[in-house]
């Protein structure tokens, strides 16, 4: 006697209720899969992009905005800071490495970042081909830019003013691609890296500030020595002691502000977690409803099949087999529902990722997690619990009473 086949035929006989149970389980597992994979991927990307950066120093404003603009490149900067003030911080004994950033332009939505070779060291970059930028208006581009914009070494392009718009094109200077980075699996894949001088000269030309060393009467050009500014400074500490003292020193003794990527990222996740928790509770509610639905379906099915079960007993089926048949029905529903739910979650993430405008926190349905086995286990547990009582009823059924009433 094949218990599995009997369970399948019983489910096919109650096709509509079986489909409803599968849909409920799949929907609950699908939501949990989406939340699990999306939160893990976003968390990994945020941690990977901020890896090795202890502090960001910039203009006063929102610390979170400064972190988002200078580490994740998804927000506008809070302003600029004087280069001379940034250089004082670079020379502080508590600072191991300081990387200046100058932001303000983009190419086809990709941020153009003015910086120096210390950026390569901080992010541990490596080249696919070509070389790193050296002269003004030379650029080294990320792997995603080379792929999506179809750029290669020796190509040229014009940048645009702003961080996302392409309407105000800087046509007085073209950037020259001298290198392409290997895929870094972080924000660098979407950056155009160049000298800070490139950013300065680009905007000097726009403002009419690029002039000869002397003016028309032979006097020094006042713009040649004007005070320069950068957007932010990325800092690595020399020792753990700086975690407490250095940010306080910056915030209290300068006109700049210091923000910790770790603290601001935790703050950002605390805001996101509110919505995630709500959706998780909703998914667990659906799973609970699915469990109740499976229980009701099996219980009602047991009443309708009591004569069939009695006949099975007269044909030699033991009480354990009747118990197992009902248990298998609940497990089959759970396995099918959980499998569809996992597939639904991955498919939904693929669809979301395809329509995401920003690559900084792009999610993929091709990423799998070991914790998905826990979701499958959750589905099986619900099916098992829901089928226990009907299975016990089948086990305790009195054949003589059932047959006498036939």
LOFI-601133 format. One record per residue (C-alpha): y, x, z; residue in three letters; chain; residue number from 1. Coordinates in steps of 0.05 Angstrom, whole numbers, plus 5000, padded with zeros to 4 digits. Example, Ala and Ser with C-alpha at 12.3 -4.5 7.8 and 13.67 -1.06 7.14 Angstrom:
2
4910, 5246, 5156, Ala, A, 1
4979, 5273, 5143, Ser, A, 2
//
This chain:
406
5000, 5000, 5000, Unk, A, 1
5065, 5033, 4976, Unk, A, 2
5118, 5017, 5029, Unk, A, 3
5174, 5046, 4986, Unk, A, 4
5158, 5001, 4926, Unk, A, 5
5154, 4939, 4970, Unk, A, 6
5222, 4955, 5001, Unk, A, 7
5253, 4964, 4932, Unk, A, 8
5225, 4898, 4907, Unk, A, 9
5251, 4863, 4968, Unk, A, 10
5321, 4891, 4956, Unk, A, 11
5318, 4871, 4882, Unk, A, 12
5298, 4800, 4904, Unk, A, 13
5362, 4797, 4946, Unk, A, 14
5403, 4832, 4892, Unk, A, 15
5472, 4805, 4907, Unk, A, 16
5471, 4818, 4981, Unk, A, 17
5442, 4888, 4967, Unk, A, 18
5499, 4904, 4920, Unk, A, 19
5550, 4880, 4971, Unk, A, 20
5521, 4925, 5024, Unk, A, 21
5519, 4985, 4977, Unk, A, 22
5592, 4973, 4957, Unk, A, 23
5615, 4969, 5030, Unk, A, 24
5578, 5033, 5049, Unk, A, 25
5603, 5069, 4986, Unk, A, 26
5674, 5048, 4998, Unk, A, 27
5675, 5073, 5069, Unk, A, 28
5640, 5139, 5052, Unk, A, 29
5686, 5147, 4992, Unk, A, 30
5750, 5142, 5034, Unk, A, 31
5722, 5191, 5085, Unk, A, 32
5703, 5239, 5029, Unk, A, 33
5773, 5237, 5000, Unk, A, 34
5806, 5249, 5067, Unk, A, 35
5758, 5305, 5085, Unk, A, 36
5764, 5344, 5020, Unk, A, 37
5838, 5332, 5010, Unk, A, 38
5857, 5354, 5080, Unk, A, 39
5812, 5415, 5076, Unk, A, 40
5840, 5437, 5008, Unk, A, 41
5913, 5426, 5027, Unk, A, 42
5902, 5462, 5094, Unk, A, 43
5869, 5521, 5058, Unk, A, 44
5924, 5526, 5007, Unk, A, 45
5979, 5524, 5060, Unk, A, 46
5944, 5577, 5102, Unk, A, 47
5930, 5621, 5041, Unk, A, 48
6002, 5618, 5017, Unk, A, 49
6030, 5636, 5085, Unk, A, 50
5978, 5690, 5099, Unk, A, 51
6010, 5755, 5123, Unk, A, 52
6080, 5724, 5132, Unk, A, 53
6101, 5722, 5205, Unk, A, 54
6173, 5698, 5197, Unk, A, 55
6223, 5672, 5146, Unk, A, 56
6297, 5686, 5156, Unk, A, 57
6349, 5647, 5117, Unk, A, 58
6412, 5605, 5121, Unk, A, 59
6418, 5556, 5179, Unk, A, 60
6391, 5487, 5165, Unk, A, 61
6322, 5455, 5169, Unk, A, 62
6268, 5506, 5188, Unk, A, 63
6215, 5464, 5153, Unk, A, 64
6257, 5461, 5089, Unk, A, 65
6265, 5536, 5090, Unk, A, 66
6189, 5546, 5097, Unk, A, 67
6175, 5497, 5041, Unk, A, 68
6224, 5530, 4994, Unk, A, 69
6208, 5603, 5008, Unk, A, 70
6133, 5602, 5019, Unk, A, 71
6108, 5540, 4983, Unk, A, 72
6165, 5534, 4932, Unk, A, 73
6167, 5458, 4935, Unk, A, 74
6236, 5447, 4965, Unk, A, 75
6308, 5469, 4955, Unk, A, 76
6332, 5528, 4997, Unk, A, 77
6379, 5517, 5056, Unk, A, 78
6429, 5565, 5025, Unk, A, 79
6441, 5640, 5019, Unk, A, 80
6450, 5697, 5068, Unk, A, 81
6490, 5762, 5060, Unk, A, 82
6449, 5820, 5034, Unk, A, 83
6480, 5867, 5085, Unk, A, 84
6457, 5823, 5143, Unk, A, 85
6386, 5820, 5113, Unk, A, 86
6385, 5896, 5108, Unk, A, 87
6401, 5902, 5182, Unk, A, 88
6340, 5861, 5198, Unk, A, 89
6297, 5902, 5150, Unk, A, 90
6314, 5964, 5190, Unk, A, 91
6297, 5933, 5257, Unk, A, 92
6242, 5971, 5294, Unk, A, 93
6203, 5906, 5305, Unk, A, 94
6197, 5895, 5229, Unk, A, 95
6138, 5926, 5192, Unk, A, 96
6153, 5896, 5123, Unk, A, 97
6211, 5854, 5097, Unk, A, 98
6212, 5823, 5028, Unk, A, 99
6278, 5794, 5000, Unk, A, 100
6277, 5732, 4956, Unk, A, 101
6331, 5705, 4910, Unk, A, 102
6318, 5635, 4884, Unk, A, 103
6356, 5587, 4840, Unk, A, 104
6325, 5583, 4771, Unk, A, 105
6261, 5560, 4738, Unk, A, 106
6222, 5563, 4673, Unk, A, 107
6190, 5498, 4652, Unk, A, 108
6185, 5478, 4726, Unk, A, 109
6157, 5545, 4750, Unk, A, 110
6201, 5581, 4800, Unk, A, 111
6236, 5646, 4779, Unk, A, 112
6235, 5691, 4841, Unk, A, 113
6280, 5751, 4847, Unk, A, 114
6247, 5803, 4893, Unk, A, 115
6223, 5875, 4894, Unk, A, 116
6157, 5913, 4895, Unk, A, 117
6146, 5898, 4969, Unk, A, 118
6127, 5828, 4946, Unk, A, 119
6066, 5859, 4912, Unk, A, 120
6046, 5892, 4977, Unk, A, 121
6056, 5831, 5020, Unk, A, 122
6014, 5786, 4975, Unk, A, 123
5965, 5841, 4954, Unk, A, 124
5975, 5824, 4880, Unk, A, 125
5935, 5853, 4822, Unk, A, 126
5947, 5853, 4747, Unk, A, 127
5906, 5822, 4692, Unk, A, 128
5944, 5861, 4640, Unk, A, 129
6011, 5895, 4629, Unk, A, 130
6052, 5922, 4688, Unk, A, 131
6097, 5899, 4745, Unk, A, 132
6170, 5884, 4731, Unk, A, 133
6217, 5943, 4739, Unk, A, 134
6280, 5936, 4698, Unk, A, 135
6327, 5876, 4701, Unk, A, 136
6302, 5816, 4662, Unk, A, 137
6231, 5842, 4661, Unk, A, 138
6182, 5792, 4691, Unk, A, 139
6111, 5791, 4714, Unk, A, 140
6082, 5721, 4711, Unk, A, 141
6027, 5684, 4748, Unk, A, 142
5960, 5667, 4717, Unk, A, 143
5975, 5592, 4713, Unk, A, 144
6041, 5603, 4677, Unk, A, 145
6008, 5648, 4625, Unk, A, 146
5956, 5594, 4613, Unk, A, 147
5999, 5531, 4614, Unk, A, 148
6061, 5560, 4580, Unk, A, 149
6018, 5603, 4532, Unk, A, 150
6057, 5666, 4550, Unk, A, 151
6032, 5737, 4543, Unk, A, 152
6057, 5808, 4549, Unk, A, 153
6118, 5822, 4503, Unk, A, 154
6137, 5748, 4498, Unk, A, 155
6207, 5726, 4517, Unk, A, 156
6236, 5662, 4545, Unk, A, 157
6300, 5633, 4574, Unk, A, 158
6305, 5608, 4645, Unk, A, 159
6341, 5545, 4668, Unk, A, 160
6388, 5533, 4727, Unk, A, 161
6359, 5495, 4785, Unk, A, 162
6288, 5492, 4812, Unk, A, 163
6257, 5437, 4770, Unk, A, 164
6305, 5416, 4714, Unk, A, 165
6305, 5447, 4644, Unk, A, 166
6371, 5418, 4620, Unk, A, 167
6418, 5477, 4638, Unk, A, 168
6386, 5535, 4599, Unk, A, 169
6412, 5606, 4611, Unk, A, 170
6415, 5628, 4538, Unk, A, 171
6457, 5690, 4550, Unk, A, 172
6398, 5729, 4577, Unk, A, 173
6324, 5725, 4559, Unk, A, 174
6268, 5746, 4605, Unk, A, 175
6217, 5794, 4577, Unk, A, 176
6144, 5788, 4599, Unk, A, 177
6116, 5856, 4618, Unk, A, 178
6055, 5835, 4658, Unk, A, 179
6008, 5779, 4677, Unk, A, 180
5976, 5773, 4745, Unk, A, 181
5903, 5761, 4758, Unk, A, 182
5889, 5692, 4789, Unk, A, 183
5908, 5699, 4862, Unk, A, 184
5888, 5629, 4884, Unk, A, 185
5955, 5620, 4918, Unk, A, 186
6027, 5604, 4902, Unk, A, 187
6036, 5669, 4863, Unk, A, 188
5996, 5639, 4805, Unk, A, 189
6057, 5594, 4792, Unk, A, 190
6114, 5644, 4800, Unk, A, 191
6157, 5685, 4753, Unk, A, 192
6171, 5750, 4789, Unk, A, 193
6232, 5793, 4771, Unk, A, 194
6285, 5838, 4802, Unk, A, 195
6337, 5808, 4847, Unk, A, 196
6388, 5841, 4800, Unk, A, 197
6363, 5796, 4745, Unk, A, 198
6381, 5734, 4785, Unk, A, 199
6449, 5763, 4803, Unk, A, 200
6466, 5783, 4732, Unk, A, 201
6442, 5717, 4704, Unk, A, 202
6491, 5678, 4747, Unk, A, 203
6546, 5730, 4741, Unk, A, 204
6544, 5720, 4665, Unk, A, 205
6546, 5645, 4675, Unk, A, 206
6607, 5650, 4718, Unk, A, 207
6641, 5701, 4674, Unk, A, 208
6635, 5756, 4725, Unk, A, 209
6600, 5809, 4683, Unk, A, 210
6658, 5853, 4660, Unk, A, 211
6670, 5927, 4649, Unk, A, 212
6678, 5975, 4707, Unk, A, 213
6754, 5970, 4698, Unk, A, 214
6798, 5913, 4677, Unk, A, 215
6850, 5912, 4620, Unk, A, 216
6901, 5954, 4659, Unk, A, 217
6850, 6006, 4680, Unk, A, 218
6840, 5982, 4751, Unk, A, 219
6770, 5974, 4783, Unk, A, 220
6736, 5907, 4769, Unk, A, 221
6736, 5868, 4835, Unk, A, 222
6671, 5833, 4819, Unk, A, 223
6631, 5897, 4814, Unk, A, 224
6633, 5909, 4889, Unk, A, 225
6633, 5837, 4913, Unk, A, 226
6586, 5818, 4970, Unk, A, 227
6517, 5801, 4946, Unk, A, 228
6471, 5748, 4975, Unk, A, 229
6398, 5732, 4976, Unk, A, 230
6361, 5667, 4993, Unk, A, 231
6312, 5688, 5047, Unk, A, 232
6275, 5746, 5077, Unk, A, 233
6199, 5745, 5088, Unk, A, 234
6179, 5787, 5148, Unk, A, 235
6116, 5819, 5177, Unk, A, 236
6119, 5842, 5249, Unk, A, 237
6102, 5912, 5271, Unk, A, 238
6072, 5888, 5337, Unk, A, 239
6053, 5821, 5370, Unk, A, 240
6111, 5829, 5420, Unk, A, 241
6160, 5812, 5364, Unk, A, 242
6134, 5741, 5360, Unk, A, 243
6174, 5722, 5421, Unk, A, 244
6235, 5768, 5418, Unk, A, 245
6252, 5774, 5344, Unk, A, 246
6262, 5700, 5325, Unk, A, 247
6304, 5690, 5387, Unk, A, 248
6347, 5750, 5370, Unk, A, 249
6359, 5725, 5299, Unk, A, 250
6376, 5654, 5321, Unk, A, 251
6422, 5674, 5378, Unk, A, 252
6458, 5736, 5352, Unk, A, 253
6466, 5723, 5277, Unk, A, 254
6491, 5668, 5230, Unk, A, 255
6421, 5663, 5203, Unk, A, 256
6360, 5625, 5227, Unk, A, 257
6288, 5646, 5235, Unk, A, 258
6228, 5600, 5223, Unk, A, 259
6155, 5612, 5236, Unk, A, 260
6108, 5590, 5180, Unk, A, 261
6052, 5577, 5230, Unk, A, 262
6095, 5531, 5274, Unk, A, 263
6127, 5493, 5216, Unk, A, 264
6060, 5484, 5180, Unk, A, 265
6031, 5456, 5245, Unk, A, 266
6091, 5409, 5249, Unk, A, 267
6080, 5387, 5177, Unk, A, 268
6007, 5374, 5189, Unk, A, 269
6023, 5333, 5252, Unk, A, 270
6065, 5287, 5208, Unk, A, 271
6010, 5282, 5155, Unk, A, 272
5956, 5270, 5207, Unk, A, 273
5987, 5204, 5227, Unk, A, 274
5971, 5175, 5159, Unk, A, 275
5904, 5210, 5155, Unk, A, 276
5882, 5182, 5222, Unk, A, 277
5902, 5112, 5201, Unk, A, 278
5860, 5117, 5138, Unk, A, 279
5802, 5146, 5177, Unk, A, 280
5803, 5087, 5225, Unk, A, 281
5805, 5040, 5165, Unk, A, 282
5744, 5076, 5134, Unk, A, 283
5705, 5073, 5200, Unk, A, 284
5722, 4998, 5204, Unk, A, 285
5693, 4989, 5134, Unk, A, 286
5631, 5028, 5154, Unk, A, 287
5623, 4983, 5216, Unk, A, 288
5630, 4921, 5172, Unk, A, 289
5578, 4951, 5124, Unk, A, 290
5530, 4961, 5183, Unk, A, 291
5538, 4889, 5205, Unk, A, 292
5529, 4865, 5133, Unk, A, 293
5465, 4905, 5126, Unk, A, 294
5440, 4877, 5192, Unk, A, 295
5455, 4805, 5172, Unk, A, 296
5424, 4815, 5103, Unk, A, 297
5360, 4844, 5131, Unk, A, 298
5355, 4793, 5186, Unk, A, 299
5364, 4734, 5139, Unk, A, 300
5316, 4766, 5089, Unk, A, 301
5265, 4773, 5145, Unk, A, 302
5268, 4698, 5159, Unk, A, 303
5258, 4683, 5085, Unk, A, 304
5200, 4732, 5079, Unk, A, 305
5162, 4717, 5143, Unk, A, 306
5105, 4685, 5104, Unk, A, 307
5102, 4744, 5056, Unk, A, 308
5099, 4792, 5115, Unk, A, 309
5044, 4749, 5146, Unk, A, 310
5003, 4754, 5082, Unk, A, 311
5013, 4829, 5082, Unk, A, 312
4985, 4831, 5153, Unk, A, 313
4924, 4790, 5131, Unk, A, 314
4913, 4839, 5074, Unk, A, 315
4909, 4896, 5124, Unk, A, 316
4980, 4920, 5134, Unk, A, 317
4993, 4944, 5205, Unk, A, 318
5052, 4926, 5248, Unk, A, 319
5078, 4997, 5238, Unk, A, 320
5078, 4986, 5162, Unk, A, 321
5118, 4921, 5169, Unk, A, 322
5166, 4958, 5214, Unk, A, 323
5172, 5015, 5164, Unk, A, 324
5184, 4968, 5105, Unk, A, 325
5246, 4939, 5138, Unk, A, 326
5271, 5008, 5161, Unk, A, 327
5262, 5034, 5090, Unk, A, 328
5304, 4977, 5063, Unk, A, 329
5362, 4996, 5108, Unk, A, 330
5355, 5070, 5091, Unk, A, 331
5351, 5057, 5016, Unk, A, 332
5415, 5016, 5018, Unk, A, 333
5449, 5072, 5059, Unk, A, 334
5425, 5128, 5013, Unk, A, 335
5448, 5093, 4950, Unk, A, 336
5515, 5073, 4982, Unk, A, 337
5527, 5143, 5010, Unk, A, 338
5511, 5176, 4943, Unk, A, 339
5557, 5130, 4905, Unk, A, 340
5611, 5140, 4959, Unk, A, 341
5608, 5216, 4953, Unk, A, 342
5612, 5211, 4877, Unk, A, 343
5669, 5161, 4883, Unk, A, 344
5708, 5208, 4929, Unk, A, 345
5701, 5268, 4883, Unk, A, 346
5718, 5226, 4822, Unk, A, 347
5781, 5199, 4855, Unk, A, 348
5803, 5269, 4874, Unk, A, 349
5793, 5292, 4803, Unk, A, 350
5837, 5235, 4779, Unk, A, 351
5891, 5249, 4831, Unk, A, 352
5891, 5324, 4814, Unk, A, 353
5898, 5309, 4740, Unk, A, 354
5963, 5270, 4753, Unk, A, 355
5994, 5317, 4804, Unk, A, 356
6060, 5347, 4780, Unk, A, 357
6060, 5405, 4829, Unk, A, 358
6007, 5459, 4830, Unk, A, 359
6026, 5483, 4899, Unk, A, 360
5980, 5434, 4936, Unk, A, 361
5937, 5411, 4878, Unk, A, 362
5870, 5383, 4898, Unk, A, 363
5805, 5383, 4859, Unk, A, 364
5743, 5340, 4859, Unk, A, 365
5701, 5401, 4841, Unk, A, 366
5706, 5429, 4911, Unk, A, 367
5648, 5412, 4958, Unk, A, 368
5643, 5417, 5034, Unk, A, 369
5584, 5425, 5080, Unk, A, 370
5614, 5369, 5122, Unk, A, 371
5596, 5320, 5067, Unk, A, 372
5525, 5324, 5093, Unk, A, 373
5552, 5294, 5158, Unk, A, 374
5580, 5236, 5118, Unk, A, 375
5512, 5224, 5086, Unk, A, 376
5482, 5228, 5155, Unk, A, 377
5533, 5177, 5180, Unk, A, 378
5513, 5129, 5124, Unk, A, 379
5438, 5137, 5140, Unk, A, 380
5452, 5127, 5214, Unk, A, 381
5488, 5062, 5200, Unk, A, 382
5431, 5038, 5156, Unk, A, 383
5380, 5057, 5209, Unk, A, 384
5416, 5024, 5266, Unk, A, 385
5428, 4960, 5225, Unk, A, 386
5355, 4955, 5207, Unk, A, 387
5325, 4969, 5276, Unk, A, 388
5330, 4898, 5304, Unk, A, 389
5302, 4864, 5240, Unk, A, 390
5247, 4917, 5239, Unk, A, 391
5228, 4903, 5311, Unk, A, 392
5226, 4829, 5294, Unk, A, 393
5179, 4843, 5237, Unk, A, 394
5136, 4886, 5283, Unk, A, 395
5132, 4831, 5336, Unk, A, 396
5118, 4774, 5287, Unk, A, 397
5059, 4730, 5307, Unk, A, 398
5015, 4719, 5245, Unk, A, 399
4976, 4660, 5273, Unk, A, 400
5039, 4620, 5289, Unk, A, 401
5070, 4635, 5221, Unk, A, 402
5007, 4616, 5182, Unk, A, 403
4995, 4553, 5223, Unk, A, 404
5065, 4528, 5205, Unk, A, 405
5055, 4542, 5131, Unk, A, 406
//
